[in-house]
């Protein structure tokens, strides 16, 4: 950890973790061994970052967010308070013989969060899902399948209800598969159920 890293005294950061310059780890957060956190990140109070988790630059983990290994969070991701990124599709405390399961008794499957996406407070992401670039998962949603780029998903189970742009606001339908951001004016094209940025 560099000199510009701020780690509050009550935080628990394993010495094998790597934390980039300008990042802050707040009170009671835990960052486990071999986790890598990029530059200018915020790990909120009581947040958990599992062993070997990879986090890019300018990522915000709000208070009590739980990021279980081997999750990958790309640059500019936001994870809201008490959101959970799970890693076990078939969780059990014990094996069929009744013995306590250990780390080598199961295969961890991490969640992937692509560039700029946001996860609302108390959302739950099921092991192995990918949330696309600049997508938005509503608070309290349960995500059990991949989320396309720029999709706004909500509900239990989560489903797409709108498209959003890079600014995070719902897009305006201009017809013929064309969408526009009301804040930035950026244009988007919808083709076969996917959205992409329109090139000028």
C-alpha positions in Angstrom: 0.0 0.0 0.0 1.3 3.4 -0.9 1.5 6.5 1.3 -1.6 8.0 -0.2 -3.8 5.0 0.9 -6.1 5.7 3.9 -7.0 2.7 6.0 -9.0 3.4 9.2 -7.6 1.9 12.3 -10.6 -0.4 12.9 -10.4 -1.8 9.3 -8.9 -5.3 8.8 -6.7 -5.3 5.7 -4.6 -8.4 5.1 -0.9 -7.5 4.4 -1.1 -9.6 1.2 -3.8 -7.3 -0.3 -2.9 -4.6 -2.7 -4.6 -1.2 -2.5 -4.0 1.5 -5.1 -3.1 5.1 -4.5 -5.8 7.5 -3.4 -8.1 4.7 -2.1 -9.8 4.7 1.3 -10.8 1.7 3.5 -13.3 2.8 6.1 -14.1 1.6 9.6 -14.7 -2.1 10.2 -14.2 -3.0 6.6 -12.3 -6.2 5.8 -10.1 -6.7 2.8 -8.8 -10.3 2.5 -5.6 -11.8 1.3 -4.6 -11.4 -2.3 -7.4 -9.0 -3.1 -6.5 -6.2 -5.5 -8.1 -2.8 -5.2 -7.3 -0.1 -7.8 -6.7 3.6 -7.5 -9.1 6.2 -6.0 -11.5 3.6 -4.6 -13.7 3.7 -1.6 -14.4 0.7 0.6 -17.2 1.7 2.9 -17.8 1.0 6.6 -18.3 -2.7 7.3 -17.7 -3.7 3.6 -16.1 -7.1 2.8 -13.8 -7.9 0.0 -13.0 -11.6 -0.3 -9.7 -13.3 -1.1 -8.4 -12.7 -4.6 -11.2 -10.3 -5.6 -10.1 -7.9 -8.4 -11.4 -4.3 -8.2 -10.5 -1.6 -10.8 -10.0 2.1 -10.4 -12.6 4.6 -9.1 -14.9 1.9 -7.6 -17.2 2.6 -4.7 -18.3 -0.1 -2.3 -20.9 1.4 0.0 -21.3 0.5 3.7 -21.7 -3.2 4.4 -21.4 -4.3 0.7 -20.3 -7.9 0.5 -18.1 -8.9 -2.4 -17.2 -12.6 -2.3 -14.4 -14.2 -4.2 -13.6 -14.5 -7.1 -15.6 -11.4 -8.1 -14.2 -9.0 -10.7 -15.3 -5.4 -10.7 -14.1 -3.2 -13.5 -13.4 0.6 -13.5 -16.0 3.0 -12.3 -18.4 0.4 -10.7 -20.7 1.4 -7.8 -22.0 -1.2 -5.3 -24.7 0.1 -3.0 -25.1 -0.4 0.7 -25.6 -4.0 1.9 -25.6 -5.4 -1.7 -24.3 -8.9 -1.9 -22.2 -10.6 -4.7 -22.6 -14.3 -3.9 -20.3 -17.1 -5.1 -22.0 -20.4 -4.5 -24.8 -21.8 -6.7 -25.6 -24.6 -4.4 -24.8 -23.5 -0.9 -24.6 -25.9 2.0 -22.9 -25.8 5.4 -22.3 -29.5 5.4 -21.7 -32.2 2.8 -24.0 -35.2 2.3 -22.2 -37.1 5.0 -22.9 -34.2 7.5 -19.3 -33.0 7.7 -18.6 -29.3 7.7 -17.8 -28.1 4.2 -14.4 -26.5 3.7 -12.9 -24.4 0.9 -11.8 -27.3 -1.2 -15.3 -28.9 -1.0 -16.9 -26.6 -3.5 -16.1 -24.3 -6.5 -16.5 -20.6 -6.0 -18.1 -18.8 -9.0 -17.7 -15.1 -8.9 -19.9 -12.2 -10.1 -18.5 -9.9 -12.8 -19.4 -6.2 -12.9 -18.4 -4.5 -16.1 -17.3 -0.9 -16.5 -19.5 1.8 -15.0 -22.3 -0.4 -13.9 -24.2 0.3 -10.6 -25.7 -2.1 -8.1 -28.5 -0.7 -5.9 -28.7 -1.1 -2.1 -29.6 -4.6 -0.8 -29.5 -6.1 -4.3 -28.4 -9.7 -4.4 -26.4 -11.0 -7.4 -26.3 -14.8 -7.8 -23.0 -16.5 -8.3 -21.6 -16.3 -11.8 -23.8 -13.5 -13.3 -22.3 -10.7 -15.3 -23.7 -7.2 -15.2 -23.0 -5.3 -18.4 -21.3 -1.9 -19.0 -23.2 1.1 -17.5 -26.1 -1.1 -16.5 -28.2 -0.3 -13.4 -29.5 -2.9 -10.9 -32.3 -1.4 -8.8 -32.3 -1.6 -5.1 -33.5 -4.9 -3.7 -33.3 -6.7 -7.0 -32.3 -10.4 -7.2 -30.2 -10.9 -10.3 -30.0 -14.5 -11.4 -29.0 -14.1 -15.0 -26.7 -11.8 -17.0 -27.7 -8.2 -17.4 -27.0 -6.5 -20.8 -25.1 -3.3 -21.3 -27.1 -0.2 -20.4 -30.1 -2.2 -19.0 -32.0 -1.1 -15.9 -33.2 -4.2 -14.2 -35.5 -4.4 -11.1 -37.6 -7.0 -9.2 -37.4 -10.5 -7.9 -36.2 -12.0 -10.1 -34.8 -9.0 -11.9 -36.0 -8.2 -15.4 -35.2 -5.3 -17.7 -37.6 -2.4 -17.3 -35.8 0.4 -19.1 -32.6 1.4 -20.8 -30.1 3.8 -19.2 -27.2 5.8 -20.5 -23.7 6.4 -19.1 -25.2 9.1 -16.9 -27.5 6.6 -15.2 -30.8 8.2 -16.2 -33.5 6.4 -18.2 -33.3 7.0 -21.9 -35.9 8.7 -24.1 -37.4 6.6 -26.9 -37.0 8.4 -30.2 -38.5 5.6 -32.3 -37.0 3.2 -34.8 -34.6 1.7 -32.2 -33.1 5.1 -31.4 -32.7 6.3 -27.8 -31.3 9.5 -26.3 -30.0 10.5 -22.9 -32.0 13.4 -21.5 -29.0 14.7 -19.5 -26.1 14.4 -22.0 -27.8 14.2 -25.3 -25.9 11.0 -26.2 -27.6 8.7 -28.7 -28.0 5.0 -28.5 -29.2 2.3 -30.9 -31.2 -0.8 -29.9 -30.7 -3.8 -32.1 -32.1 -7.3 -31.4 -32.7 -6.5 -27.7 -29.2 -5.0 -27.1 -28.2 -1.4 -26.8 -25.1 0.3 -28.0 -23.8 3.8 -28.2 -24.5 5.5 -31.5 -21.4 6.6 -33.4 -21.6 10.1 -34.8 
